[in-house]
Amino acid sequence: MEQEKLTQRKQQALDTRRKIFNTALNLIKEKGFDKVSVDDICAACGVSKGAFYHHFKSKLDIMSESESLINDMLENIQIHESDGSIKEKLLILMGSILDVVEKSGVEVTRQLTVVTTGGHYIQQENRNTFAIHTRKLIQQILAEAVEKGELSPETNKEASTEIIMTFLSGMIADWCIFNGAYSISEKGWWLSPMIIDALL
């Protein structure tokens, strides 16, 4: 019976954490990060400030968890199990990244960009940021292509990775500047093949 109570308590804690997280993200998408306070989040999901701070140290923790979820979504893309060419794999990865960005919403994406380039939590040791994670995925695809003979061993994988990352970062920045006025996913699927063709 005691074990059952403990399990129920854990489940309730998980439910509360999930509720706070989802409510906070929805408010940030709607109003913007700076216009949403911890009090707003607590009022919207019906929890105390104590409950909020039990699960999250600050609003930045919400963004940190959001970034981790984005990384998990990208990790679940079955790129490396595909028999497709390097071009197909890069297209799938780049398109999937921009799909995830669009689904996250412009306000969440804008804030993630801010904290990634200057937020204090980015200084945490061993932090697997969206940019670091994406670079790793691109480098893995390029390394596999070299192993399979699709790319020359002389290929500068680091430079190729940076070109792709600069393209993606520019796309995301432009989308945020224009306040999500167009579909970043559709524009990405249109332009990405040109970038890849120029590289390969």
N, C-alpha and C positions, 0 to 999 in steps of 0.2 A: 504493500500500500504506500509506504514511504517512497519507494522507487517510482511508483506511478505519479505521485504528487510532484516529485522532482522533475520527471519527464514533462508533465503538464506545465510546470513553472518555466522550464527551458523553452517549451513551445510558445508559451505566452510572451516570453522575452523576445524570441525570434520574430513573432508576429508584430510586436510593438516596434521593434527596430525596422522591420520592413515597411510598416505603416509610416513611420517618421521619414524614412528615406524616400519613399514614393511621393508622399505629400510635399516634402521639401523640393524635390525635382519638379513636380508639377507647378508649384508656386514660382520657382526660379524661371521655368519656361514661360510662364504667364507674365511675370512682373520684372524679371531681371534679378540677378544675384544681389546687387547692392540695395535693392528696394524690398528685400525679404529679410525679416528679422527672425531670430529664434522664437520670439514671442508669437509671431505670425504663424510659424510652423506648428508650434504647440497648440495654438488656438484652433488651427485648421484640422488637426488630427486628434484633438481632445486628450492631450497628455500634458503632464506637468513639465516645467523646465528641468526639474530634477531627473525625470525620465529621459528627456532629450540628452542631457549631459552624462547620463549613465551609459548611453550607447554611442554618442558622438562628442568629441572634444569641442568642435566648432562647426560652422557651416562649411569650412574648408574640408572637413572630414567627409562631408556628403559628396563633394566634388572628387575627392580622392577615391571614394568607393565607386563613384560613377565611372571614373577612369579605369578602375580595375575590372568593372563589368564589361566595358568596351573591349578591353584586352582579351577577356575571356571569350567574348563573342567572336573576335577575330581568330583566336586560337582554335575555335571549333569549326572554322572553315576548312574543309577537307582538301586543301590545296596539294599537300605533299603526297596524298594517296592517289591523286589524279594522274592519268597517263598522258595528259595534254602536254603541249609544247611549253617552253618557257614563256612565250608570248601569252598563251592562254592563261597560264598560272599567274603571271603578273597582272593581266587584265582582271582576273577574278579577284585578286587581292586588292588592287587599287579601287575597283568598283565596289567591293564589299566595304572597304574603309569609308568611302564617301556615302554609301547607303547607311552605315551605322551613324555617321556624323549627322546626316539629314534627319534620321529618326530621333536622335538625341535632342534636336532642336537648336536653333541659333543661339539662344541665351545660355544654355548649358555649354555649348561648344565655345562660345565667346569667353565664358568664365574659365573653362579648362585651358584655353589658350593663354589667358592672363596668368593663371597660377603656374602653368608650365614654363612660361618665360620669366616669371619673376616672383611667384608665390613662395613663401618660406617653406611650405611642406615639401617642395621639390628638392630641398637640400638634404632630405632624409637619406641616410646611407642605404644603398642597395634598392633605391626606389625604382620600380619598373614602370617608367612613364609610358604614355601612349607613343611618344616619338621613339623612345628606346626600343619598345616592343615592336613597333612597325619596322624599324631598321633591321632588327634581327630576322623578321619574317622575310624581308626582301633579300637579305644576304643569304639566307638559307636557300631560297629559290635560285639565286645566281650560282651558289656553290654546287647545287645539284645539277644545274645545267652544264657546268664545267665538267663535272664527273661523267655525265652522259654524253659528252662530246658536242653538246648543242652550242656551247660557247668555247672560245679559245682559252687555254690556260693563261694567256697573256692579258685577258680581259681585266680591266681595272674595276674590280667589284665594288671597292669603296666609293670611287667616283660615280659609278652607275647608281649606287644606292643613294648617294647625296642628290643626284639629279632628280630621281624619282621623289625623294622626300621633299625637295624644294618645290617641285610641281604640286604635290599634295598640300603642302603647307600654304603655298600661294593660292590654291583653289579654296582652301578653308578660310584663309584671311579675307579673300575677295567676297566670299559668301557672307561672312560676318559683316564686312563693311557695307554690303548692300542689304543687310538685315534679312537675309534669307529670301530675297525677292524672286529668286529663280531656284530650280531644282539642281542642287549641287551634284546629285546622283546622275541625272540625265546629262549634264554638262561634262561630268567626269567620264562617263561611258563614251561620249563623243570625242573628247580630246586625248584620253589615255592612249589609244592605239597609235596616235601620231608621235607621242613621246617615246613609246616603246620601239616603234619602227626606227626612229632617229637614233636610238641607243644601240639597237641590235643590227 
